[in-house]
Amino acid sequence: MSYVGAPYNFVPLGKKVYRKDEITKHSEISGLSGYLEYQVTAKTPIIVDGGDKHFYKNKDGKAAIPGSTMRGLVRSNMQILSQSSIADDIANAKLMYRCVGGSSRNLNKKVYDGTLGSDTVVVGKGRFSVLKNVKGGYIGCKNGKYYIIPSSIQTLQRELGEMNYYVLSERRIIEDKFRGFEMLRKSPCVLQNSNTRPFVKEARGNRVQYKGDKNVNYKPYFKTVYYQPKGMRNISALSEEPKNGYKKGTLITTGFMNQKKAFYVIPEMAELPVSEWIPIAPQDIDSFKRDFEGRKNQLTVATGFNLAKMEKDEKEELKKEVSRFFGLPENGEIKPVFYIELDGKLYFGFTPRLRLFYEKEIYDGLSKKQRDNSLDYCKSMFGFATDNESYRSRLSFQEAVIDKNISENGKTAVVLGEPKPTSYLDYLVGKNGEAVTYRGDFALRGMKQYWLHTKEAASGLGNNKDVGSDFYPYPKETSFTGQIRFSNLSEEELGMLLWSLLLEKNSQQNIGKGKPYGFGRVEISLKQLNILDTAAMYDSETLCLEPYREEKERCSEYVDKAKKDMTRFLGKDVMEHPPVRDFLLMKNGNEIPDDSKTHYMSIEGRDSDYQVRNREQIPLDTIGVVMGKEKRKTQAQTGQGSHGNGYNSGKWGKNNSYGNKNSGSREYKDSGNATTSMASVFAGIKIDS
């Protein structure tokens, strides 16, 4: 069996959110104030990028881990340990997907092909594939609102359904010496395939394919043209200038794909009043923008350029140019588009095989209790903001400065990818552990966390040097010291802060870039815990020269108070609670799984791990399976549901029903940004399924 795995996994969500009864007033000094000092020691090479491929430097020019990085780490840990709300960290939207050439088992394939109207039709003596539901038109932005403007032709031919655009073959045009298409005979070439070399005929089973030579100067574009129709669905000539018998339209090419040999002409816009334009719902525009932002950094692969041989500024300019092609039009701008109107829904994109909106939103993967946005540990300590009120943080994270001046390691190159939530085999789980998409009865698998690695691994760049990122890490055993100041905390809150920073005795954590390859594995230790002695400070009869008392030896006592509070809330030992148990297992420095179980899947070739996994639709193994705590089960045996996802009552991963704590808590929004929490879950990725 092929390998199915990843350098990350998902800590399951609890069934409900912890609620605090009341907020602590800043004006009432009744709690514990002071500061703690901690040390971060790298166990593998570490890089917290300062934006120039080198370690971040503070105002004094010293390498340091920014306070915001430590804040995000502690807050992310606290969300899990304290069962705080994740609702604010999820940008709710309808995700988008595309399924081109997918296996028949792919859960999206049938719906995708059906929505596009993918079919094979016979016209005259010919037989060819067509997308019956896809139309060509134009998308415009007017006063901040977006519209689809139909073309002047509604359909080319009855047998083709809604299809109203022309498909042109690069191969036939090139082999016919550009007769009638002289405008395309340019240097550098504007087609996906080179116009100087012939196509090679290849037999593949019962099919014949023609392989062209890649045009290394190709990039997607559109431009106004004039075309000469031939029959009902063909074009015999193109011109950049108007001619007798020619009609106006727009030539549009799309993203580069191996073996693709087609481009398109959409007839000119219909002359319609704005009232007859097709409005696009604002929520669909929002979802499209989010999807586009998540893919923007990868769009240069839609060109034929060799990115490895380009300078940085050239890459950036190419990225901007390609982004303009695939992005929405600016206000007052109109550009060509492909779209589908089906069953009251509107889909749109810049290729006929466009990306579709899922029917459900991300929030549909959370239960009502998991969406609870009341006052919790994180909001109480990190602060929050709503439309009506705000509450400032009672924590202040100082940067952790390097302890000794040492030299960086040499240059390292890795692929810095992020998993994307459209990868449903990773991010979602069905009620019985089966694979499920955002159309089904799904739950979010949990909060993404990276596995620890015993040492840094090879980059996995292979021949893809153009997608690698360079950086210069510091060597292992480099250490940094920082402080966290706190104000007016209860003993339980101080314990939760300490627990979220230090975790358990044998715990190690991940910081910085390159986590999938083992970089940034660190130990965090407590150096000092100083509590402000308010009684001594305000005693008017004595002069207080040292207002702090050292309480490092009480660290375990404070942490135990936080654990007891969580045990009371859960109605069971917090250390046996699946989210906490699984999280601490992933961070156990004494039980690091073998790298063979926690690396990226190979993606090159039809029989690569990734391709086989997609064909077979195999969900990601649970934390318990990877760690050898439970056996992998078939989907019919609820393999994913048996590991703490809230759907079952199994042994290793069971989630008992928790006692309900009704309080008069208000709804709050968190003002903190977690660098490794659910906010990062819905970001970019290396591979999109």
Secondary structure as the mmCIF struct_conf table of DSSP 4:
data_model
#
loop_
_struct_conf.conf_type_id
_struct_conf.id
_struct_conf.beg_label_comp_id
_struct_conf.beg_label_asym_id
_struct_conf.beg_label_seq_id
_struct_conf.end_label_comp_id
_struct_conf.end_label_asym_id
_struct_conf.end_label_seq_id
BEND BEND1 PRO A 7 PRO A 7
STRN STRN1 TYR A 8 VAL A 11
HELX_LH_PP_P HELX_LH_PP_P1 PRO A 12 GLY A 14
BEND BEND2 LYS A 15 LYS A 16
BEND BEND3 ASP A 21 GLU A 22
HELX_LH_PP_P HELX_LH_PP_P2 ILE A 23 LYS A 25
TURN_TY1_P TURN_TY1_P1 HIS A 26 SER A 27
BEND BEND4 GLY A 31 GLY A 31
STRN STRN2 LEU A 32 ALA A 42
BEND BEND5 LYS A 43 THR A 44
STRN STRN3 ILE A 46 ILE A 46
STRN STRN4 ASP A 49 ASP A 49
BEND BEND6 GLY A 51 HIS A 54
STRN STRN5 PHE A 55 PHE A 55
STRN STRN6 LYS A 57 LYS A 57
TURN_TY1_P TURN_TY1_P2 LYS A 59 ASP A 60
BEND BEND7 GLY A 61 GLY A 61
STRN STRN7 ALA A 63 ALA A 63
STRN STRN8 ALA A 64 ILE A 65
HELX_RH_AL_P HELX_RH_AL_P1 GLY A 67 LEU A 81
TURN_TY1_P TURN_TY1_P3 SER A 82 GLN A 83
HELX_RH_3T_P HELX_RH_3T_P1 ALA A 87 ASP A 89
BEND BEND8 ILE A 90 ILE A 90
STRN STRN9 MET A 96 TYR A 97
BEND BEND9 VAL A 100 GLY A 101
TURN_TY1_P TURN_TY1_P4 SER A 104 ARG A 105
TURN_TY1_P TURN_TY1_P5 LEU A 107 ASN A 108
HELX_RH_AL_P HELX_RH_AL_P2 LYS A 109 LEU A 116
TURN_TY1_P TURN_TY1_P6 GLY A 117 GLY A 117
STRN STRN10 SER A 118 VAL A 123
TURN_TY1_P TURN_TY1_P7 GLY A 124 LYS A 125
STRN STRN11 GLY A 126 LEU A 131
TURN_TY1_P TURN_TY1_P8 LYS A 132 ASN A 133
STRN STRN12 LYS A 135 LYS A 142
TURN_TY1_P TURN_TY1_P9 ASN A 143 GLY A 144
STRN STRN13 LYS A 145 PRO A 150
STRN STRN14 SER A 151 SER A 151
BEND BEND10 SER A 152 SER A 152
BEND BEND11 GLN A 154 GLN A 154
BEND BEND12 LEU A 156 LEU A 156
HELX_RH_3T_P HELX_RH_3T_P2 ARG A 158 LEU A 160
TURN_TY1_P TURN_TY1_P10 GLY A 161 GLU A 162
BEND BEND13 TYR A 165 TYR A 165
STRN STRN15 TYR A 166 SER A 169
HELX_RH_AL_P HELX_RH_AL_P3 GLU A 170 GLU A 175
TURN_TY1_P TURN_TY1_P11 ASP A 176 GLY A 180
HELX_RH_3T_P HELX_RH_3T_P3 GLU A 182 LEU A 184
BEND BEND14 SER A 187 PRO A 188
BEND BEND15 LEU A 191 GLN A 192
STRN STRN16 ASN A 193 ASN A 193
BEND BEND16 ASN A 195 ARG A 197
STRN STRN17 VAL A 200 ARG A 204
TURN_TY1_P TURN_TY1_P12 GLY A 205 ASN A 206
STRN STRN18 ARG A 207 LYS A 211
STRN STRN19 LYS A 214 LYS A 214
TURN_TY1_P TURN_TY1_P13 VAL A 216 ASN A 217
STRN STRN20 PHE A 222 LYS A 230
TURN_TY1_P TURN_TY1_P14 GLY A 231 ARG A 233
STRN STRN21 ASN A 234 SER A 239
BEND BEND17 GLU A 240 GLU A 241
TURN_TY1_P TURN_TY1_P15 ASN A 244 GLY A 245
STRN STRN22 LYS A 247 ILE A 252
TURN_TY1_P TURN_TY1_P16 ASN A 258 GLN A 259
STRN STRN23 ALA A 262 PRO A 267
HELX_LH_PP_P HELX_LH_PP_P3 GLU A 268 GLU A 268
STRN STRN24 MET A 269 MET A 269
HELX_LH_PP_P HELX_LH_PP_P4 ALA A 270 ALA A 270
HELX_RH_3T_P HELX_RH_3T_P4 VAL A 274 GLU A 276
BEND BEND18 TRP A 277 TRP A 277
STRN STRN25 ILE A 278 PRO A 279
HELX_LH_PP_P HELX_LH_PP_P5 ILE A 280 ALA A 281
HELX_RH_AL_P HELX_RH_AL_P4 PRO A 282 ARG A 295
HELX_RH_3T_P HELX_RH_3T_P5 LYS A 296 ALA A 302
BEND BEND19 THR A 303 THR A 303
HELX_RH_3T_P HELX_RH_3T_P6 LEU A 307 LYS A 309
BEND BEND20 MET A 310 MET A 310
HELX_RH_AL_P HELX_RH_AL_P5 LYS A 312 PHE A 326
BEND BEND21 GLY A 327 GLY A 327
HELX_LH_PP_P HELX_LH_PP_P6 LEU A 328 GLU A 330
TURN_TY1_P TURN_TY1_P17 ASN A 331 GLY A 332
STRN STRN26 ILE A 334 LEU A 342
TURN_TY1_P TURN_TY1_P18 ASP A 343 GLY A 344
STRN STRN27 LYS A 345 GLY A 349
BEND BEND22 PHE A 350 ARG A 353
STRN STRN28 LEU A 356 PHE A 357
BEND BEND23 GLU A 359 LYS A 360
HELX_RH_3T_P HELX_RH_3T_P7 ILE A 362 GLY A 365
BEND BEND24 LEU A 366 LEU A 366
TURN_TY1_P TURN_TY1_P19 LYS A 368 ARG A 371
STRN STRN29 SER A 374 SER A 374
HELX_RH_AL_P HELX_RH_AL_P6 TYR A 377 PHE A 382
STRN STRN30 PHE A 384 ALA A 385
BEND BEND25 ASP A 387 ASN A 388
STRN STRN31 SER A 390 TYR A 391
BEND BEND26 ARG A 394 ARG A 394
STRN STRN32 LEU A 395 PHE A 397
HELX_LH_PP_P HELX_LH_PP_P7 GLN A 398 GLU A 399
STRN STRN33 ALA A 400 ILE A 402
BEND BEND27 ASP A 403 LYS A 404
HELX_LH_PP_P HELX_LH_PP_P8 SER A 407 ASN A 409
STRN STRN34 THR A 412 VAL A 414
TURN_TY1_P TURN_TY1_P20 PRO A 421 THR A 422
HELX_RH_AL_P HELX_RH_AL_P7 TYR A 424 TYR A 427
STRN STRN35 LEU A 428 GLY A 430
TURN_TY1_P TURN_TY1_P21 LYS A 431 ASN A 432
BEND BEND28 GLY A 433 GLY A 433
TURN_TY1_P TURN_TY1_P22 TYR A 438 ARG A 439
BEND BEND29 GLY A 440 ASP A 441
STRN STRN36 PHE A 442 LEU A 444
STRN STRN37 MET A 447 TYR A 450
HELX_LH_PP_P HELX_LH_PP_P9 TRP A 451 LEU A 452
BEND BEND30 THR A 454 LYS A 455
HELX_LH_PP_P HELX_LH_PP_P10 GLU A 456 ALA A 458
TURN_TY1_P TURN_TY1_P23 GLY A 462 ASN A 463
HELX_RH_3T_P HELX_RH_3T_P8 LYS A 465 VAL A 467
STRN STRN38 SER A 469 PHE A 471
HELX_LH_PP_P HELX_LH_PP_P11 PRO A 473 PRO A 473
STRN STRN39 TYR A 474 TYR A 474
HELX_LH_PP_P HELX_LH_PP_P12 PRO A 475 PRO A 475
TURN_TY1_P TURN_TY1_P24 LYS A 476 GLU A 477
STRN STRN40 SER A 479 LEU A 489
HELX_RH_AL_P HELX_RH_AL_P8 GLU A 491 LEU A 502
BEND BEND31 GLU A 504 GLU A 504
TURN_TY1_P TURN_TY1_P25 LYS A 505 ASN A 506
STRN STRN41 SER A 507 SER A 507
STRN STRN42 GLN A 509 ASN A 510
BEND BEND32 GLY A 512 LYS A 513
HELX_RH_3T_P HELX_RH_3T_P9 LYS A 515 TYR A 517
TURN_TY1_P TURN_TY1_P26 GLY A 518 GLY A 520
STRN STRN43 ARG A 521 LEU A 532
HELX_RH_AL_P HELX_RH_AL_P9 THR A 534 MET A 537
TURN_TY1_P TURN_TY1_P27 TYR A 538 TYR A 538
TURN_TY1_P TURN_TY1_P28 SER A 540 GLU A 541
BEND BEND33 THR A 542 THR A 542
BEND BEND34 LEU A 545 LEU A 545
STRN STRN44 TYR A 548 GLU A 550
HELX_RH_3T_P HELX_RH_3T_P10 LYS A 552 ARG A 554
HELX_RH_AL_P HELX_RH_AL_P10 CYS A 555 LEU A 570
TURN_TY1_P TURN_TY1_P29 GLY A 571 GLY A 571
BEND BEND35 LYS A 572 LYS A 572
HELX_RH_3T_P HELX_RH_3T_P11 VAL A 574 GLU A 576
BEND BEND36 HIS A 577 HIS A 577
HELX_RH_AL_P HELX_RH_AL_P11 PRO A 578 MET A 586
TURN_TY1_P TURN_TY1_P30 LYS A 587 LYS A 587
STRN STRN45 ASN A 588 ASN A 588
TURN_TY1_P TURN_TY1_P31 GLY A 589 ASN A 590
BEND BEND37 GLU A 591 GLU A 591
HELX_LH_PP_P HELX_LH_PP_P13 ILE A 592 ASP A 594
HELX_RH_3T_P HELX_RH_3T_P12 ASP A 595 LYS A 597
BEND BEND38 THR A 598 HIS A 599
HELX_LH_PP_P HELX_LH_PP_P14 TYR A 600 SER A 602
BEND BEND39 GLU A 604 GLY A 605
TURN_TY1_P TURN_TY1_P32 ARG A 606 ASP A 607
BEND BEND40 SER A 608 SER A 608
HELX_RH_AL_P HELX_RH_AL_P12 ASP A 609 GLU A 616
TURN_TY1_P TURN_TY1_P33 GLN A 617 GLN A 617
HELX_LH_PP_P HELX_LH_PP_P15 ILE A 618 THR A 622
HELX_RH_AL_P HELX_RH_AL_P13 ILE A 623 VAL A 626
TURN_TY1_P TURN_TY1_P34 MET A 627 GLY A 628
BEND BEND41 LYS A 629 GLU A 630
HELX_RH_3T_P HELX_RH_3T_P13 GLN A 635 GLN A 637
TURN_TY1_P TURN_TY1_P35 THR A 638 SER A 642
STRN STRN46 HIS A 643 HIS A 643
TURN_TY1_P TURN_TY1_P36 GLY A 644 GLY A 644
BEND BEND42 ASN A 645 TYR A 647
BEND BEND43 LYS A 651 LYS A 651
TURN_TY1_P TURN_TY1_P37 TRP A 652 TRP A 652
STRN STRN47 GLY A 653 GLY A 653
HELX_LH_PP_P HELX_LH_PP_P16 ASN A 656 ASN A 660
HELX_LH_PP_P HELX_LH_PP_P17 SER A 665 ARG A 666
STRN STRN48 GLU A 667 GLU A 667
STRN STRN49 ASP A 670 ASP A 670
BEND BEND44 THR A 675 SER A 677
HELX_RH_AL_P HELX_RH_AL_P14 MET A 678 VAL A 681
TURN_TY1_P TURN_TY1_P38 PHE A 682 PHE A 682
BEND BEND45 ALA A 683 ALA A 683
BEND BEND46 LYS A 686 LYS A 686
#
